[in-house]
Structure formats: C-alpha cells, structure tokens
Amino acid sequence: MPSGGGFQGRDSFAGKFIDFYQGAGGFAASIIIFVIGGAGLATTVIKRKTAA
C-alpha cells in the first residue's frame, strides 16, 4: 500500500464510506439486488405461464 493515499485513514470520510459499503451498506445492497432479481424472475415465469 502506498503511503500518503486518501484511503489509508479510517478516520477520513472515504475510510468511513468504504467501511459502510463493506459492512451494512454492502449487505443491504446485496439484499436489494437479490429481491429485484427474484421479482424479475418471478414476473418472467408468470408472463410465460400466462402467454403459454
């Protein structure tokens, strides 16, 4: 890791932002993506059944 980078300090805004996305934020994003993907799959199956 190069010294003097903006992402080194965990006290900085960037450090907190990265920690958030690696922790609760990333977990929430994964759930949202999973729900959207599942809903899209369900609508596709329903449309195919009604079309058939």
C-alpha positions in Angstrom: 0.0 0.0 0.0 1.5 3.3 -1.0 1.8 5.9 1.9 0.1 9.2 1.7 -3.1 7.9 0.0 -6.5 9.3 0.7 -7.9 5.8 1.5 -5.4 4.9 4.2 -7.0 6.7 7.2 -10.1 5.0 8.6 -11.0 8.3 10.4 -11.4 10.1 7.0 -14.7 10.4 5.2 -13.5 8.0 2.5 -12.5 5.4 5.0 -15.9 5.5 6.8 -17.7 5.4 3.4 -15.7 2.3 2.4 -16.3 0.6 5.8 -20.0 1.3 5.4 -20.2 -0.3 2.0 -18.1 -3.3 3.1 -20.4 -3.7 6.1 -24.1 -2.9 6.5 -24.3 -1.0 3.2 -23.0 -3.8 1.1 -25.2 -6.3 2.9 -28.3 -4.1 2.2 -27.3 -3.7 -1.4 -26.9 -7.4 -1.8 -30.4 -8.0 -0.4 -31.9 -5.3 -2.6 -30.2 -6.8 -5.7 -31.4 -10.3 -4.7 -35.0 -9.0 -4.2 -35.0 -7.2 -7.5 -33.6 -10.2 -9.3 -36.1 -12.6 -7.7 -39.0 -10.3 -8.6 -37.8 -10.1 -12.2 -37.5 -13.9 -12.4 -41.0 -14.3 -10.9 -42.6 -11.9 -13.4 -40.8 -13.6 -16.2 -42.2 -17.0 -15.1 -45.7 -15.6 -14.6 -45.6 -13.9 -18.1 -44.5 -17.2 -19.7 -47.3 -19.2 -18.0 -50.0 -16.7 -19.0 -48.6 -16.5 -22.5 -48.5 -20.2 -23.0 
